[in-house]
Each structure stands twice: as structure tokens, then as C-alpha cells.
Amino acid sequence: MTRRHFPCAALLALAALPAYAQDASVATPQGGWNRAALTDRSDELAVNYPYALIDRGTQKSRRMIQGHLRQMAKKRPFHQLVVNGNPTPLYTDDSGRYARAYSFGAGSNSVEVRAPDGKSIKRVQFYEVNTGRPQAVIRVIGAWDDNQAEVDLHVVTPDGQHAFFGHPVLTNGGGLDVDTVDGPGPENFVMTAPMRGLYQVWINYWGNFGSDGYHFDESTRQRPIITTRITLVFNENTAKERREEFVVPLRSIGELTLVKTFKF
């Protein structure tokens, strides 16, 4: 399975960093994000922690955020990767490398690494030029705090279509652009031209995923309760941006929770 680096605009600025910033790195972007149309890196080996991302063919706009932690937390709390204000626990391989996928929108974006005590130790700010690609009007982000738990985001749109890992692309223009089985998310649902009506957002603790594949042994869970964070972003990266966040506990495999019903 290959990993691909997808287009994003050039790096504009690197925020002021404390003296201990050398304890973390963000290897991508470096000197600007690579545009896939100009630089094909589809065959390049990349960090694979802890399991291979599954590319279901709907992740055309995702970018790989990669880097390295020199000093890794051996127990909770762990470092956090914060993308556009959305925090995700930052798990690494044994050497401290990490890789996370994210689908950025046009406008100002940020990638930040925070220490377990909440201090910012690395921050990259860049601007995604609007190249004519539609902007996300509705974005739903799901993340959780157990790196071997297979948690799935589900969204039902007003016309009754259901976006989830088995049906990621909807005919109404919405869909999941990242389905993550290799860590604590994020998973993203995006619509650029949403229809009017009621939307439902669900979160499901489907099972676990380890070196031998999927399984349903709850004794391997790292925490008695998995905490999920679901973020709704409306009119992202515009003056009208509005956000809502929900924290939902998941206690057992198979648990399916309605997070939010909203009218657009």
C-alpha cells in the first residue's frame, strides 16, 4: 500500500517557538507542501504507525502531516497534534515518528504539536490558496484517545443518505475523506454545498485493530472508557466560521451514540 502527498499551498511562517522546540519536529510541510501535480511521491516510503492507512479512493484532498518526537511520553497524558484547533492524541512508533492525515481547506491553516503539559513546542502556520476547489461549508471531525480502537464516524444527510466507512461517498456531494484505522483519528465528513434540512451525527465503537488485524477483544483496550471528541465546523476558514464540540464516552464494543442532530 502506498502513501501519497497531496496538494497544499506553500509554507508562509513558522511561529515563535520556546527553547525546547527541538524536542519535536514537523517534517511535512518543509519548504512548502508538495503539489501532487508537480511532484509524484506515491511510491515514497513513509512512516507507517501503527498500522497502514486505508485509502478507499475518497481521500483525494488529504495531506500527510509527519514528524518526530525526541522525547516521548511513556504514559498518559501524551503529546497532542492540534490541526486548525482540533486536538488529537499524538501516538508514535518506537522511534518517535508519527503520521496523521488531514484534509485542509482554503485560507489560513495551522499544525501544532503540544507537550503533555499543554505547552506548544512546535507550530507551523500556512496559507492554502483557493485554487477553485470548493470550500467546506460543513465539516464534522471525529477523534478519540485509544490508538488501537476502531471508532467510526457516521453522518446521515437530509435526503437519507448515510456516510460511513462502507459507503464513504454520497451522491449529494458529501462524504468521508479520511477513514482512519491506524490510530485515534481524525476522521472527517465534508460537504461543500450542503442541502437544507436535518443532519444526524453518530459515533460507533466498532471494534479493535492490532497487528493481526481486526478483533473484538475488549480486554486489549487501553482505557476502560474511550473518550471521543466530535467537532462540527460551519463555514470553515471564513468570517462566518462557527464551531461546536462534543465529548462522548464509549464503554463497550458495538456502542452507537447519536452525538448531534442539527438543521442547516
C-alpha positions as CSV (number, residue, x, y, z in Angstrom):
1,M,0.0,0.0,0.0
2,T,1.4,3.4,-0.9
3,R,1.0,6.8,0.8
4,R,0.5,9.9,-1.2
5,H,1.3,13.6,-0.5
6,F,-1.5,15.8,-1.8
7,P,-1.5,19.5,-2.7
8,C,-1.3,22.3,-0.3
9,A,0.0,25.9,-0.6
10,A,3.5,27.0,0.4
11,L,4.5,27.4,4.0
12,L,4.3,31.0,4.9
13,A,5.5,31.4,8.5
14,L,6.8,29.4,11.4
15,A,5.6,30.7,14.8
16,A,8.0,31.7,17.6
17,L,9.0,28.6,19.5
18,P,10.3,28.0,23.0
19,A,13.8,26.7,23.6
20,Y,12.7,23.1,23.9
21,A,11.1,23.1,20.4
22,Q,13.9,20.9,19.2
23,D,12.1,18.1,21.1
24,A,9.6,17.9,18.2
25,S,9.6,18.2,14.5
26,V,7.0,18.6,11.8
27,A,8.8,17.1,8.7
28,T,5.9,17.9,6.4
29,P,5.5,20.6,5.3
30,Q,9.1,21.6,4.9
31,G,9.8,24.4,2.5
32,G,6.1,24.2,1.5
33,W,3.8,21.4,0.8
34,N,4.4,19.4,-2.4
35,R,1.8,19.7,-5.1
36,A,0.9,16.2,-6.4
37,A,0.6,17.6,-9.9
38,L,4.3,18.6,-9.8
39,T,5.9,16.1,-7.5
40,D,4.8,12.5,-7.6
41,R,5.7,10.8,-4.3
42,S,3.2,8.0,-4.4
43,D,6.0,5.4,-4.3
44,E,8.0,7.0,-1.5
45,L,8.3,5.1,1.7
46,A,6.7,6.9,4.7
47,V,6.3,6.3,8.4
48,N,3.7,3.6,9.0
49,Y,2.5,3.9,12.5
50,P,0.9,1.9,13.9
51,Y,-1.0,0.5,11.0
52,A,-1.3,1.3,7.3
53,L,-3.9,3.9,6.4
54,I,-6.6,2.6,4.2
55,D,-7.1,4.7,1.1
56,R,-10.7,3.9,-0.1
57,G,-10.3,6.2,-3.1
58,T,-12.2,9.1,-1.5
59,Q,-9.2,10.8,0.2
60,K,-8.0,12.9,-2.8
61,S,-7.5,16.1,-0.8
62,R,-5.8,14.7,2.3
63,R,-2.3,15.7,3.3
64,M,0.1,13.7,5.4
65,I,1.4,15.5,8.5
66,Q,4.6,13.8,9.5
67,G,7.2,14.4,12.2
68,H,9.3,13.2,15.1
69,L,9.2,13.5,18.9
70,R,12.6,13.3,20.5
71,Q,11.2,12.9,24.0
72,M,8.1,10.7,24.0
73,A,5.7,10.5,26.9
74,K,5.8,6.9,28.3
75,K,2.3,7.2,29.9
76,R,-0.7,9.4,29.8
77,P,-1.1,12.2,29.1
78,F,0.5,12.0,25.7
79,H,1.5,14.7,23.3
80,Q,-1.2,16.2,21.1
81,L,-1.3,17.1,17.5
82,V,-3.6,20.1,17.0
83,V,-4.7,20.9,13.5
84,N,-6.7,24.1,13.0
85,G,-7.6,24.0,16.7
86,N,-8.7,20.3,16.6
87,P,-6.7,18.2,19.1
88,T,-5.8,14.6,18.6
89,P,-3.7,12.4,20.9
90,L,-0.3,12.0,19.2
91,Y,0.9,8.4,19.2
92,T,4.3,7.5,17.7
93,D,6.2,4.4,16.7
94,D,9.1,3.2,18.9
95,S,11.5,5.8,17.5
96,G,9.1,8.7,18.0
97,R,7.9,9.1,14.4
98,Y,4.3,9.9,13.7
99,A,2.0,10.4,10.6
100,R,-1.5,11.8,10.5
101,A,-3.8,12.5,7.6
102,Y,-5.9,15.7,7.3
103,S,-7.9,17.4,4.6
104,F,-7.3,21.2,4.7
105,G,-9.5,23.9,3.3
106,A,-8.5,27.2,1.7
107,G,-7.3,30.0,3.9
108,S,-5.1,30.1,7.0
109,N,-4.3,26.7,8.5
110,S,-2.1,25.6,11.4
111,V,-0.4,22.5,12.6
112,E,0.8,22.4,16.2
113,V,2.5,19.9,18.5
114,R,1.7,20.3,22.2
115,A,3.6,18.7,25.1
116,P,1.7,16.6,27.6
117,D,1.5,19.6,29.9
118,G,-0.3,21.6,27.2
119,K,2.7,23.8,26.1
120,S,3.2,24.4,22.4
121,I,6.5,23.0,21.3
122,K,6.1,23.3,17.5
123,R,3.7,25.3,15.4
124,V,3.5,25.7,11.6
125,Q,1.2,28.3,10.0
126,F,0.5,28.2,6.3
127,Y,-2.0,29.5,3.8
128,E,-3.9,27.3,1.4
129,V,-4.5,29.3,-1.8
130,N,-8.0,28.9,-3.2
131,T,-7.4,27.2,-6.5
132,G,-11.1,26.9,-7.3
133,R,-11.6,23.8,-5.2
134,P,-14.9,24.2,-3.3
135,Q,-14.6,25.3,0.4
136,A,-16.0,23.1,3.2
137,V,-19.3,24.6,4.4
138,I,-20.0,21.7,6.8
139,R,-17.1,19.7,8.4
140,V,-17.5,17.0,11.1
141,I,-14.4,15.7,12.8
142,G,-14.1,12.7,15.0
143,A,-11.1,11.8,17.2
144,W,-10.6,9.5,20.2
145,D,-8.0,8.6,22.8
146,D,-7.2,4.9,22.2
147,N,-4.9,4.2,19.4
148,Q,-6.0,0.6,18.8
149,A,-9.7,1.3,18.9
150,E,-11.6,1.3,15.6
151,V,-14.1,4.1,16.1
152,D,-16.2,5.2,13.2
153,L,-17.9,8.4,12.3
154,H,-21.4,8.2,10.7
155,V,-23.3,11.1,9.2
156,V,-26.9,10.9,7.8
157,T,-27.9,13.8,5.4
158,P,-31.3,15.3,4.9
159,D,-32.0,13.1,1.9
160,G,-31.5,9.9,3.9
161,Q,-28.0,9.1,2.6
162,H,-25.6,7.6,5.2
163,A,-21.9,8.3,5.1
164,F,-19.7,5.8,6.9
165,F,-16.6,3.6,6.2
166,G,-18.6,1.2,4.0
167,H,-20.2,4.0,1.9
168,P,-17.9,7.0,2.1
169,V,-19.0,9.0,-0.9
170,L,-22.6,10.4,-1.3
171,T,-24.3,11.4,-4.5
172,N,-25.2,14.8,-2.9
173,G,-21.5,15.9,-2.8
174,G,-20.8,14.9,0.8
175,G,-18.6,12.1,2.2
176,L,-15.9,10.9,4.4
177,D,-12.5,12.0,3.1
178,V,-10.4,10.1,5.8
179,D,-11.3,6.7,7.2
180,T,-8.7,6.0,9.9
181,V,-8.0,2.6,11.3
182,D,-4.4,3.3,12.4
183,G,-4.8,5.5,15.4
184,P,-7.0,8.0,17.2
185,G,-8.3,9.8,14.1
186,P,-9.2,12.3,12.9
187,E,-12.0,11.2,10.6
188,N,-13.6,13.9,8.5
189,F,-17.0,14.3,6.9
190,V,-17.2,17.3,4.5
191,M,-19.9,19.0,2.4
192,T,-19.2,22.0,0.2
193,A,-22.7,22.6,-1.0
194,P,-24.9,21.2,1.8
195,M,-28.6,20.8,1.2
196,R,-31.2,22.2,3.6
197,G,-32.6,20.0,6.3
198,L,-31.8,17.8,9.2
199,Y,-28.4,16.1,9.7
200,Q,-27.5,13.4,12.2
201,V,-24.0,12.7,13.5
202,W,-23.3,9.4,15.1
203,I,-20.2,7.8,16.7
204,N,-19.6,4.0,16.8
205,Y,-17.1,1.9,18.7
206,W,-16.9,-0.8,16.1
207,G,-14.0,-2.9,17.5
208,N,-10.3,-3.0,17.8
209,F,-7.4,-3.2,15.3
210,G,-4.0,-4.7,16.0
211,S,-1.0,-6.3,14.4
212,D,-3.1,-9.3,13.5
213,G,-6.0,-7.3,12.1
214,Y,-9.5,-6.5,13.4
215,H,-10.7,-8.2,16.6
216,F,-13.3,-7.7,19.3
217,D,-11.4,-8.5,22.5
218,E,-12.3,-5.7,24.8
219,S,-9.5,-6.7,27.3
220,T,-6.9,-5.1,25.0
221,R,-8.5,-1.7,25.4
222,Q,-6.0,0.8,26.9
223,R,-8.7,2.6,28.8
224,P,-11.9,1.5,30.5
225,I,-13.7,4.3,28.7
226,I,-12.7,5.7,25.3
227,T,-13.3,9.4,25.1
228,T,-14.3,10.7,21.7
229,R,-14.3,14.3,20.6
230,I,-16.6,15.3,17.8
231,T,-16.3,18.8,16.3
232,L,-18.7,20.5,14.0
233,V,-17.3,23.3,11.9
234,F,-19.5,25.5,9.7
235,N,-18.2,27.9,7.0
236,E,-14.6,26.9,7.8
237,N,-11.8,29.5,7.4
238,T,-14.3,32.3,6.7
239,A,-15.5,35.3,8.8
240,K,-18.7,33.3,9.5
241,E,-16.9,30.2,10.9
242,R,-18.8,28.6,13.8
243,R,-17.8,25.6,15.8
244,E,-19.4,23.1,18.2
245,E,-17.6,20.4,20.2
246,F,-19.0,17.4,22.0
247,V,-17.2,14.8,24.2
248,V,-18.8,11.4,24.1
249,P,-17.7,8.4,26.2
250,L,-17.7,4.9,24.6
251,R,-17.7,2.0,27.1
252,S,-18.1,-1.2,25.0
253,I,-17.7,-2.5,21.5
254,G,-20.8,-2.0,19.5
255,E,-21.9,1.1,21.2
256,L,-23.5,3.5,18.8
257,T,-24.3,7.1,20.1
258,L,-26.2,9.9,18.5
259,V,-24.0,12.9,19.0
260,K,-26.0,15.7,17.4
261,T,-29.0,16.4,15.2
262,F,-28.8,19.8,13.6
263,K,-30.7,21.8,11.0
264,F,-28.8,23.6,8.2
